[in-house]
Amino acid sequence: MDIFSHSNENRLIAKAFSTESTDHVIFNGGASALLETIPSGSIDLVITSPPYNIGKEYETPVQLEEYLEKNTAICSDLVRVLSDSGSICWQVGNFVDKGEVVPLDIPYYNIFKKLGLQLRNRMVWTFNHGLHASRRFSGRYETILWFSRTQDYVFNLDPVRVPAKYPGKLHYKGEKKGQPSGNPLGKNPSDIWRVVAQDWENEIWDIPNVKANHPEKTSHPCQYPVELVQRCILALTNENGVVLDPFGGVGSTLIAADSTNRRGVMSELLPEYCETAAKRVTDFQRGDLKIRELGKPVHQPTGREKVSQVPLAWSKDSNQ
């Protein structure tokens, strides 16, 4: 069956999922409609950042209970299509209603737990930029809930190890005296994701959020970085696996899948985002798309840049 839309010139935008295709799929429609075309047990990793019910252009805010009820049905479908060794990475922030903060990972944990999944990690992704709050501390983190369907899940630690602080450290006694005390490939990274590979003291994965000066920035208001998805894909799937993003946005998951020799599948309601996603994937395959290098250190101001100094006029006025 030819699943690809002849009304669209881009080969990636499809009408349905196919187990026979080796290409990526961008489905212009709702997550539920795409999931209807996906056979049970055919997805190796679901990774996504669902809408937070805060009124972005791709969502209509509703009462929190209604929002969670609607997404519970989608979560149930996602569990159905997940393979026995598969995982779900659910990246969420906070829902804020009249200044009251609701951390969305709490109700989502209960939803997936009732669907039979098992939580393996709750990763905390921190970043330095975002909106500044005026009546509470500014939020600078989101969470990634990693669930597996069974005890027999894929976990490849080696591709995401970080260098050890003291790689030359040796056992000083016993049968292993004189042998390296740590893994020569590096150590298991922390579940707090702020990691620069060089930041041995903090052991944090430093992955900047996608804001104005980020090389991956598009028109999407809540775009997540390719690097974040790459780390999850490398650890939780094998090569040639299938990765699904039911809220695909502008295709960051597909780019991460392509860069790691996996097949990416996504759904997205807005046609303009689908077009952007298709172009980004095609540009990446041609070598024309800029993405942030995996593990690249985050720029730290030296104090000499003008933007890192308090404006002189403001400083004088404030001291009067």
C-alpha positions in Angstrom: 0.0 0.0 0.0 1.3 3.4 -0.9 0.9 5.4 2.3 2.4 8.7 1.2 0.3 11.7 0.2 0.4 12.5 -3.5 -1.1 15.9 -2.7 2.1 16.9 -0.9 5.5 16.9 -2.7 7.4 15.9 0.4 7.9 12.2 0.7 7.9 12.2 4.5 4.3 13.4 5.0 2.2 10.3 5.1 -1.4 9.2 5.5 -0.7 6.3 7.8 2.0 4.3 9.5 3.5 1.3 7.7 5.6 -1.5 9.2 7.0 -2.2 5.7 8.4 1.3 5.1 12.0 2.2 6.2 11.3 5.9 5.8 10.3 8.4 8.5 6.7 9.3 8.8 5.1 12.7 9.5 1.4 12.4 10.0 -0.6 15.6 9.7 -3.4 14.9 12.2 -4.1 14.0 15.8 -2.2 11.5 17.8 -5.2 9.2 18.1 -5.8 9.1 14.4 -2.2 8.0 13.8 -2.3 5.5 16.6 -5.2 3.8 14.9 -2.9 2.8 12.0 -0.1 1.4 14.2 -0.1 -2.3 15.0 0.2 -3.3 18.7 3.8 -3.9 19.9 5.5 -2.2 17.0 7.1 0.8 18.7 10.4 0.6 20.5 10.4 4.0 22.1 7.7 6.7 22.6 9.3 10.0 23.4 7.4 13.3 23.5 6.5 16.5 25.2 2.7 16.8 25.3 0.9 20.2 25.4 0.8 21.6 29.0 -2.7 23.1 28.7 -1.4 26.6 29.0 -2.9 28.1 25.8 -0.3 27.8 23.1 -1.4 28.1 19.5 -1.8 24.3 19.1 -4.0 23.8 22.1 -7.2 25.2 23.7 -7.0 25.4 27.5 -9.6 23.4 29.4 -10.1 22.4 33.1 -7.2 20.3 34.3 -9.4 17.2 34.9 -10.6 17.3 31.3 -7.1 17.8 30.0 -5.9 14.7 31.9 -8.9 12.6 30.9 -8.3 13.4 27.2 -4.6 12.5 27.4 -5.3 9.3 29.4 -7.0 7.8 26.3 -3.9 8.7 24.2 -1.6 7.2 26.9 -3.6 4.0 26.7 -3.1 3.8 23.0 0.6 4.5 23.4 1.0 1.6 25.8 -0.8 -0.7 23.3 1.6 0.1 20.5 4.7 -0.3 22.7 6.8 -3.4 22.3 7.5 -5.7 25.3 11.0 -4.3 25.6 10.0 -0.8 24.8 10.0 2.4 26.8 8.1 5.7 27.1 9.8 9.0 27.9 7.2 11.6 28.9 8.7 15.1 29.2 6.6 17.6 31.0 6.7 20.8 32.9 4.1 22.6 35.1 0.5 23.7 34.5 0.0 27.1 36.1 -3.6 28.2 37.0 -4.0 31.7 38.6 -0.5 31.5 40.0 -0.9 28.0 41.4 1.6 25.5 40.1 0.6 21.9 39.3 3.6 19.7 38.4 2.3 17.6 35.6 4.6 14.6 36.2 2.6 13.7 39.3 -0.8 13.0 37.6 1.0 11.5 34.6 2.9 9.0 36.8 -0.5 7.8 38.2 -1.9 7.5 34.7 0.9 5.4 33.3 1.2 3.3 36.5 -2.5 2.4 36.2 -1.8 1.4 32.6 0.7 -1.2 33.9 4.0 0.6 33.2 7.0 0.7 35.6 8.9 3.9 36.3 12.7 3.5 35.8 13.9 7.0 36.3 12.5 10.5 36.8 15.1 12.7 35.1 15.3 16.4 35.9 16.2 18.6 32.9 17.4 22.0 34.0 18.2 25.0 31.9 19.2 28.6 32.4 16.7 30.5 30.2 13.0 31.0 30.2 10.2 33.4 31.4 11.0 35.3 34.6 8.3 35.0 37.3 7.4 38.0 39.4 5.6 36.3 42.3 7.5 33.1 42.7 10.9 31.8 41.8 11.5 31.4 38.1 11.0 27.9 36.8 14.2 26.4 35.3 13.5 22.7 35.1 11.2 20.1 33.6 11.1 16.4 34.1 11.3 13.3 32.0 9.4 10.2 33.2 11.0 7.0 31.8 8.7 4.1 32.0 9.2 0.5 30.7 6.5 -1.9 29.8 8.2 -5.0 31.3 11.3 -5.9 33.3 13.0 -6.9 30.0 13.6 -3.4 28.6 16.4 -2.1 26.4 19.0 -0.1 28.3 22.3 0.7 26.5 24.5 2.5 28.9 27.7 2.6 26.9 26.6 5.2 24.3 25.6 7.7 26.9 28.4 7.3 29.5 30.2 10.4 30.6 34.0 10.5 31.3 35.0 9.6 34.9 36.5 12.2 37.1 39.4 10.0 37.9 39.7 7.5 35.0 43.1 6.3 36.2 42.0 5.4 39.7 42.9 1.8 40.6 41.8 -0.8 43.2 44.4 -0.6 46.0 43.7 -4.1 47.5 42.1 -7.4 47.0 41.9 -9.6 43.9 41.6 -6.6 41.6 44.5 -4.7 43.1 46.2 -2.5 40.4 43.2 -2.8 38.0 41.0 0.2 37.1 38.3 0.7 39.7 35.8 2.2 37.2 34.6 1.4 33.7 37.2 2.5 31.1 34.3 3.7 28.9 33.2 6.2 31.6 30.5 6.3 34.3 26.8 6.2 34.4 25.5 9.7 34.1 23.3 11.4 36.7 19.5 11.5 36.5 19.8 15.3 36.7 20.2 16.5 33.1 22.1 19.7 32.9 25.4 17.3 31.4 28.2 19.0 29.8 30.6 16.1 29.2 33.4 18.2 30.8 31.5 19.1 34.0 32.8 16.4 36.2 32.1 18.2 39.5 28.4 18.6 38.9 27.7 15.4 37.0 24.9 17.2 35.1 23.9 17.0 31.5 23.8 20.6 30.3 21.2 20.7 27.5 20.0 24.2 26.8 16.4 24.8 26.0 15.6 26.1 22.5 15.4 29.9 22.7 16.2 32.8 20.3 19.9 32.1 19.8 19.8 28.3 19.7 20.9 27.0 16.3 17.8 24.8 16.1 15.2 27.5 16.8 12.1 27.6 14.5 8.7 29.3 14.8 7.6 26.6 17.3 7.1 28.2 20.8 8.0 25.1 22.9 10.5 23.2 20.8 12.7 20.8 22.6 16.4 20.2 21.7 17.5 17.3 19.4 20.3 16.5 21.9 17.8 15.6 24.7 16.0 13.1 22.4 19.3 11.7 21.1 20.4 10.7 24.6 17.1 8.8 25.2 17.2 7.1 21.9 20.8 5.9 22.2 20.2 4.5 25.7 16.7 3.0 25.3 16.6 1.6 21.7 18.8 -0.5 19.4 19.8 0.5 15.9 17.0 0.3 13.3 14.4 0.6 16.1 11.2 2.6 15.7 10.7 5.9 17.7 7.3 7.5 18.0 6.5 11.1 18.9 2.7 11.6 19.1 3.1 15.4 19.6 5.8 15.9 17.0 5.9 19.7 16.6 8.7 20.6 14.1 10.3 17.2 14.0 13.2 17.2 16.5 12.5 13.5 17.4 12.8 12.5 13.7 16.1 14.3 13.4 17.4 12.6 16.5 16.2 9.2 15.1 17.8 9.8 11.7 21.1 10.8 13.4 21.2 7.6 15.3 20.1 5.2 12.6 16.5 4.7 13.9 13.2 5.2 12.1 11.1 8.2 13.4 7.3 8.5 13.3 5.4 11.6 14.4 2.0 13.2 14.4 1.3 16.9 14.4 -2.0 18.8 14.0 -0.7 22.0 12.4 0.2 21.6 8.7 2.8 24.4 8.9 4.7 22.5 11.6 4.5 19.3 9.5 6.1 21.2 6.6 8.8 22.6 8.8 9.5 19.1 10.2 9.8 17.6 6.7 12.1 20.4 5.6 14.3 20.0 8.7 14.6 16.3 8.2 15.4 16.6 4.5 17.9 19.4 5.3 19.6 17.3 8.0 19.9 14.4 5.6 21.6 16.7 3.1 23.9 18.1 5.7 22.3 21.5 5.6 20.7 21.7 9.0 22.4 23.1 12.1 21.9 21.2 15.3 23.6 21.5 18.6 26.4 18.9 18.9 25.8 16.1 21.4 27.6 17.0 24.6 28.8 20.4 23.5 29.7 22.6 26.5 27.3 25.5 27.1 28.8 28.9 26.6 29.8 30.6 29.9 30.1 34.4 29.9 33.6 35.7 30.8 32.3 39.0 32.3 34.0 41.0 29.6 31.0 40.9 27.2 28.8 44.0 27.3 25.6 42.0 27.8 27.1 40.4 31.0 27.7 43.7 32.7 25.2 46.0 34.5 24.5 49.0 32.3 26.5 52.0 33.7 23.5 54.4 33.6 21.2 52.0 35.5 24.0 51.3 38.0 24.4 55.1 38.7 20.7 55.7 39.0 20.1 52.8 41.4 22.7 54.2 43.8 21.1 57.6 44.1 
